[in-house]
Amino acid sequence: MSTETDTQTDIEIDEPGPFHEFYEAFSENRIAVFGLGLLAFLIIITLLADFIAPYSATAQNYDAVLEGPSMDHPMGTDELGRDIFSRVLFGYRIIFSITVGGVMMAFTMGTLLGLAAGYYGGWLDEFLMRGVDVLMSFPSLILALALIAAIGPSRWGIALVLGIAYTPIFARVARSESVSLSNEAFIRSLEVRGVSTPRILIAHMFPNVLGPLIVTVTLQLAFGILTTATLSFLGVGVQPPSPSLGLMLADGKDIIGRAWWMSLFPGVAIMLPVIAFNTIGDGLRDTFDPKQVRN
Amino acid sequence: MQWYEYFLKRVLLFIPIMWGVSIFVFLIVHLVPGSPAVTMLGAQATPELVEEIERELGLHRPMPVQYVEWLAGVLQGDLGTSYSNRRPVASVLAERFWVSLQLVLMTFPVAFVFAIPLGIAAAMKKHSKVDYASMGIGVIGVSIPTFFSAVLLMTVFAVWLGWLPVSGYVSPREDLLESIRHMILPVTSMALVAIAVMMRMMRSSMLDTVGEEYIRFLKAKGMSRRTIMLGHALKNSFIPVITIMGLQFGYMLSGAVVIEEIFAIPGLGRTILQAVLQRDYPLVQGSVLLIALWFAVVNLVTDLAVAYLDPRIMEGDS
């Protein structure tokens, strides 16, 4: 409603495209733009970790054990003399790869299952959605712990666990969009023209459900980073000596009185991408769903 | 649809879902690559011991038979024997569950008392300092890992200031005051997330309601903003908040895994983690089953309460 009046008052010569309109609305949300900037910064330092990191993530130096922050070691060193700043940078690489891998897997599986369930309806819908109900009967951390108990802790194991744990969420979102979409005239006309079902699902329905799913992707990335870090902290995630932000905090917590930098920097490092994804997700949600009155 | 019809439908749906949950929990052991007995025993695995455990778990029989027997046991309260505790799983869980429940029951009111007024205040004065401050707290609250906030709180209030015990658990039946003193830091760390989530929901739900037709009508009638917000919008915007509160209440048992580990509280969360680390499969199965049951029951009760308060929801569900 409010967007309609907005476009009426704005007299523009060029007709703004849908992306432009979206960008206008999103960029009004300064917090979300801040989140986007923060995320871009984190992605750049993660990609350039090889050039930025002053040391290797695993190199031990017994001449520099438990040193506080200094010019040589901007975030100090740990009990094995490893440079915390370098470990944080390479830790980002690991936590991002696990989380993005897991969420992308859930996104692909969940969206396909949800679209198919909503489109076909009937027993397939019933069967898939009851499966979703079952998986959603577990809090995701508990589901993750149960699966780790079976497959054992490993880097790609965690990605797989996240993929399984988050699939139902995407399936639910995709299904609810798919149910209303499959009754639309343009989908019906595709059926009449004899377009194959997989083609209808992927080429025609998928792009139309992308909006709400992108919000879900962003928020699940935030959850995923927290869950991955939590599993590492608990000792059932990434195994040493790989630099893992959660494990670094677990190592530091018992000597926090003597070496606060061992806990503080990894902790803040975990928060930054989560804040970025949460603020972007909130901004996207407000943009896609402008139900709230402005002012 | 009548309320009792909806009630019956939801309760009946609960049964197949719990059945699905039981199959999943049963399969945890069978997903283990190789023999779970070998994995459980690790370096101590001798052929005799492996055979003994396999016999105890009934691993030599066909899977459907194993499942039916396991389920029959579970329904009678027999969850097998915990290897790390050398006791029946059911008695271990019964003891630990009350500890976690105490943590959850203390956390929830704390979260409620802070989250709801803050959310309302933020919505009443949108774009004010109160709003920005509470939104800032909200974003940080949902973004800070529980283990980080717990470690920070512990360091400041227990290690540096020495006001509160660093960790440990005292039963309220033993010494009520000491029990509460030990619970303050765990409860605070656990409440932070719930406060953030509930406050954000309260705020956005209230702002959503304000955008609706009938509120605009009240505004046009000349009713003051304060009366509209507190007298009319609040009641209606509370319904989505109840759903979120129910979810948070259910999630708290999983948040307890981290909190109990950090503060050395012998509850359900710590039990499941120890069971996973020690590959005590009967204990993993039992505790996962119990948490899923808790989560499902809490969600069921929430759904029923929401449907009772807002009968429109029943229509959407049918």
Contacts between the chains, C-beta under 8 A, distances in Angstrom:
chain1	res1	chain2	res2	distance
A	31	B	135	7.8
A	31	B	139	7.7
A	130	B	16	6.4
A	130	B	17	7.0
A	130	B	20	6.6
A	131	B	20	7.1
A	133	B	13	7.9
A	133	B	17	5.0
A	133	B	20	7.3
A	134	B	17	5.8
A	134	B	20	3.5
A	134	B	21	5.6
A	134	B	24	6.2
A	135	B	24	7.7
A	137	B	17	5.9
A	137	B	18	7.6
A	137	B	20	7.8
A	137	B	21	5.1
A	137	B	292	4.9
A	137	B	295	6.0
A	137	B	296	4.9
A	137	B	299	8.0
A	138	B	21	7.6
A	138	B	288	7.1
A	138	B	291	7.2
A	138	B	292	5.2
A	138	B	295	6.8
A	139	B	250	6.8
A	139	B	251	5.2
A	139	B	253	7.0
A	139	B	254	3.6
A	139	B	291	6.9
A	139	B	295	5.9
A	140	B	254	7.7
A	141	B	254	4.4
A	141	B	255	7.8
A	141	B	257	6.2
A	142	B	253	7.8
A	142	B	254	4.9
A	142	B	257	7.6
A	142	B	272	7.0
A	142	B	288	6.1
A	142	B	291	5.1
A	142	B	292	7.3
A	142	B	295	8.0
A	145	B	257	7.2
A	145	B	272	5.9
A	145	B	273	6.9
A	145	B	276	5.2
A	145	B	284	7.9
A	145	B	288	7.6
A	146	B	24	8.0
A	146	B	25	7.3
A	146	B	28	5.4
A	146	B	276	7.9
A	146	B	284	6.5
A	146	B	288	4.7
A	147	B	28	7.7
A	147	B	31	7.7
A	148	B	276	6.2
A	149	B	28	6.1
A	149	B	275	7.4
A	149	B	276	4.5
A	149	B	279	6.9
A	149	B	281	7.1
A	149	B	284	4.7
A	150	B	28	5.0
A	150	B	29	7.4
A	150	B	31	3.8
A	150	B	32	5.3
A	151	B	31	6.5
A	151	B	32	7.8
A	151	B	33	7.4
A	152	B	33	7.9
A	222	B	142	7.6
A	222	B	143	7.0
A	226	B	143	7.9
A	226	B	145	5.5
A	229	B	145	5.4
A	229	B	147	7.9
A	230	B	145	6.2
A	230	B	146	7.2
A	230	B	147	6.4
A	230	B	258	6.1
A	233	B	145	7.4
A	233	B	147	4.8
A	233	B	258	7.2
A	234	B	257	7.1
A	234	B	258	7.0
A	234	B	261	6.3
A	234	B	273	5.9
A	235	B	277	6.7
A	236	B	273	7.5
A	236	B	276	6.0
A	236	B	277	6.8
A	246	B	145	7.5
A	246	B	147	7.4
A	249	B	147	6.6
A	249	B	148	6.4
A	249	B	151	6.8
A	250	B	147	7.7
A	253	B	151	4.8
A	253	B	262	7.7
A	256	B	151	6.7
A	256	B	155	5.0
A	256	B	159	7.0
A	257	B	155	7.3
A	257	B	159	5.6
A	257	B	160	7.7
A	260	B	155	7.7
A	263	B	148	7.9
A	263	B	151	6.0
A	263	B	155	7.9
A	267	B	144	8.0
A	267	B	145	7.1
A	267	B	148	3.9
A	267	B	151	7.3
A	267	B	152	7.5
A	270	B	145	5.4
A	270	B	148	6.7
A	271	B	140	7.6
A	271	B	143	5.3
A	271	B	144	5.5
A	271	B	145	7.3
A	271	B	148	7.1
A	274	B	142	7.8
A	274	B	143	4.0
A	274	B	144	7.8
A	274	B	145	7.8
A	275	B	139	6.1
A	275	B	140	7.2
A	275	B	143	4.4
A	278	B	139	5.8
A	278	B	142	5.8
A	278	B	143	5.4
A	279	B	139	6.2
A	282	B	139	7.8
A	291	B	208	5.8
A	291	B	211	5.7
A	292	B	204	7.2
A	292	B	207	4.7
A	292	B	208	5.9
A	292	B	210	7.8
A	292	B	211	5.5
A	293	B	207	7.2
A	293	B	210	6.1
A	293	B	211	4.5
A	295	B	126	7.6
